Amino acid sequence: MKQPHPLRIFQHLSLALLCAGRAMPASATPPLQDRFVLGSNQGYIVPSACCWMPVPESMRLLELKLNEACTAIGGPVGVFEQREGKLWLTGFETCGRKIALGEVYAGREEPALADWLSGTFTTRLGVPCRAFGGRPVLALEQKLTVDEGVVTEVTEKYLDHSACRNHAE
């Protein structure tokens, strides 16, 4: 039986490696996360169940979600603020702009008490340093228990920043 020429084997291996490299997942723009504001601190908020904060339905919001292509998941996402012991929806954001609450919900008072929210939510606030790769490491994690928009319990945990480069607190 005739053996393949070494150059032919090299060509086949090179082609296989090239194809395997193209099949590897590429890095994509991270999905938008719902924003959270507490005083002068800013960060993110997620429900304990998963992923994105529920908001009242609106045809305009659906239209914005269908037409938004700034990340793989799209947008817009809600901007929530905790003040006076309550959670408020203050507007929306996409990759490039802020969207007023009135643009999504015509006639709704701004800010809107998030009285449709009940459950447990996790927030992450502050950006004291950046981890390897430049991703922000948020300083404070909170668990909020909410009943019809009213914050009934808050537990806080400060995160370890020993893995951060340019560590500063």
ZIMOKA-V520235 format. One record per residue. N is the residue number from 1. RES is the residue in three letters. SS is DSSP state (alpha for helix, beta for strand, coil for the rest). PSI is psi in whole degrees, 0 to 359 (* if undefined). NEAR is the number of other ideal C-beta (glycine too) atoms within 12 Angstrom. Layout:
# ZIMOKA-V520235
N & RES & SS & PSI & NEAR
N & RES & SS & PSI & NEAR
This chain:
# ZIMOKA-V520235
1 & MET & coil & 135 & 3
2 & LYS & coil & 132 & 5
3 & GLN & coil & 141 & 7
4 & PRO & coil & 148 & 12
5 & HIS & coil & 140 & 10
6 & PRO & alpha & 326 & 10
7 & LEU & alpha & 322 & 10
8 & ARG & alpha & 319 & 13
9 & ILE & alpha & 315 & 13
10 & PHE & alpha & 317 & 13
11 & GLN & alpha & 316 & 14
12 & HIS & alpha & 318 & 15
13 & LEU & alpha & 319 & 15
14 & SER & alpha & 316 & 14
15 & LEU & alpha & 318 & 14
16 & ALA & alpha & 317 & 14
17 & LEU & alpha & 320 & 14
18 & LEU & alpha & 315 & 13
19 & CYS & alpha & 319 & 12
20 & ALA & alpha & 322 & 11
21 & GLY & alpha & 322 & 12
22 & ARG & alpha & 335 & 11
23 & ALA & alpha & 347 & 10
24 & MET & coil & 147 & 10
25 & PRO & coil & 137 & 8
26 & ALA & coil & 153 & 9
27 & SER & coil & 136 & 9
28 & ALA & coil & 167 & 10
29 & THR & coil & 130 & 14
30 & PRO & coil & 147 & 18
31 & PRO & coil & 151 & 20
32 & LEU & coil & 149 & 30
33 & GLN & coil & 149 & 29
34 & ASP & coil & 137 & 37
35 & ARG & beta & 153 & 33
36 & PHE & beta & 134 & 39
37 & VAL & beta & 132 & 27
38 & LEU & beta & 101 & 30
39 & GLY & coil & 235 & 14
40 & SER & coil & 359 & 10
41 & ASN & beta & 142 & 24
42 & GLN & beta & 153 & 27
43 & GLY & beta & 219 & 33
44 & TYR & beta & 158 & 35
45 & ILE & beta & 138 & 43
46 & VAL & beta & 146 & 30
47 & PRO & beta & 151 & 30
48 & SER & coil & 332 & 18
49 & ALA & coil & 318 & 14
50 & CYS & coil & 144 & 12
51 & CYS & coil & 275 & 18
52 & TRP & coil & 150 & 25
53 & MET & coil & 134 & 35
54 & PRO & coil & 142 & 27
55 & VAL & coil & 157 & 34
56 & PRO & coil & 144 & 22
57 & GLU & coil & 151 & 13
58 & SER & coil & 139 & 24
59 & MET & alpha & 322 & 13
60 & ARG & alpha & 320 & 23
61 & LEU & alpha & 317 & 30
62 & LEU & alpha & 316 & 16
63 & GLU & alpha & 316 & 16
64 & LEU & alpha & 319 & 27
65 & LYS & alpha & 320 & 27
66 & LEU & alpha & 327 & 13
67 & ASN & alpha & 350 & 14
68 & GLU & coil & 130 & 25
69 & ALA & coil & 35 & 17
70 & CYS & coil & 339 & 22
71 & THR & coil & 173 & 20
72 & ALA & coil & 326 & 16
73 & ILE & coil & 336 & 21
74 & GLY & coil & 208 & 23
75 & GLY & coil & 192 & 33
76 & PRO & coil & 170 & 41
77 & VAL & beta & 158 & 37
78 & GLY & beta & 153 & 44
79 & VAL & beta & 114 & 37
80 & PHE & beta & 144 & 43
81 & GLU & beta & 137 & 34
82 & GLN & beta & 120 & 34
83 & ARG & beta & 152 & 21
84 & GLU & coil & 33 & 14
85 & GLY & coil & 18 & 19
86 & LYS & beta & 160 & 24
87 & LEU & beta & 133 & 43
88 & TRP & beta & 139 & 31
89 & LEU & beta & 118 & 42
90 & THR & beta & 348 & 32
91 & GLY & beta & 198 & 30
92 & PHE & beta & 162 & 38
93 & GLU & beta & 148 & 32
94 & THR & coil & 189 & 27
95 & CYS & coil & 325 & 21
96 & GLY & coil & 353 & 13
97 & ARG & coil & 162 & 16
98 & LYS & beta & 144 & 19
99 & ILE & beta & 122 & 31
100 & ALA & beta & 148 & 21
101 & LEU & alpha & 320 & 32
102 & GLY & alpha & 337 & 19
103 & GLU & alpha & 332 & 22
104 & VAL & alpha & 319 & 34
105 & TYR & coil & 91 & 25
106 & ALA & coil & 132 & 14
107 & GLY & coil & 355 & 11
108 & ARG & coil & 137 & 23
109 & GLU & coil & 141 & 13
110 & GLU & coil & 137 & 21
111 & PRO & coil & 165 & 27
112 & ALA & beta & 127 & 30
113 & LEU & beta & 127 & 27
114 & ALA & coil & 61 & 37
115 & ASP & coil & 354 & 19
116 & TRP & coil & 351 & 21
117 & LEU & coil & 126 & 34
118 & SER & coil & 140 & 21
119 & GLY & beta & 199 & 26
120 & THR & beta & 136 & 23
121 & PHE & beta & 148 & 39
122 & THR & beta & 133 & 31
123 & THR & beta & 152 & 39
124 & ARG & beta & 129 & 31
125 & LEU & beta & 152 & 32
126 & GLY & coil & 155 & 28
127 & VAL & coil & 80 & 24
128 & PRO & coil & 335 & 23
129 & CYS & beta & 174 & 23
130 & ARG & beta & 139 & 18
131 & ALA & coil & 177 & 20
132 & PHE & coil & 137 & 13
133 & GLY & coil & 357 & 12
134 & GLY & coil & 3 & 13
135 & ARG & coil & 139 & 15
136 & PRO & beta & 141 & 24
137 & VAL & beta & 117 & 30
138 & LEU & coil & 141 & 31
139 & ALA & coil & 323 & 27
140 & LEU & beta & 131 & 29
141 & GLU & beta & 132 & 25
142 & GLN & beta & 147 & 32
143 & LYS & beta & 120 & 23
144 & LEU & beta & 131 & 36
145 & THR & beta & 126 & 23
146 & VAL & beta & 138 & 34
147 & ASP & beta & 108 & 20
148 & GLU & coil & 47 & 16
149 & GLY & coil & 350 & 29
150 & VAL & beta & 127 & 22
151 & VAL & beta & 116 & 33
152 & THR & beta & 341 & 20
153 & GLU & beta & 143 & 16
154 & VAL & beta & 127 & 23
155 & THR & beta & 141 & 17
156 & GLU & beta & 147 & 19
157 & LYS & beta & 125 & 16
158 & TYR & beta & 133 & 17
159 & LEU & coil & 149 & 24
160 & ASP & coil & 127 & 17
161 & HIS & coil & 20 & 22
162 & SER & coil & 338 & 11
163 & ALA & coil & 356 & 15
164 & CYS & coil & 142 & 23
165 & ARG & beta & 156 & 15
166 & ASN & coil & 43 & 16
167 & HIS & coil & 128 & 16
168 & ALA & coil & 138 & 13
169 & GLU & coil & * & 16
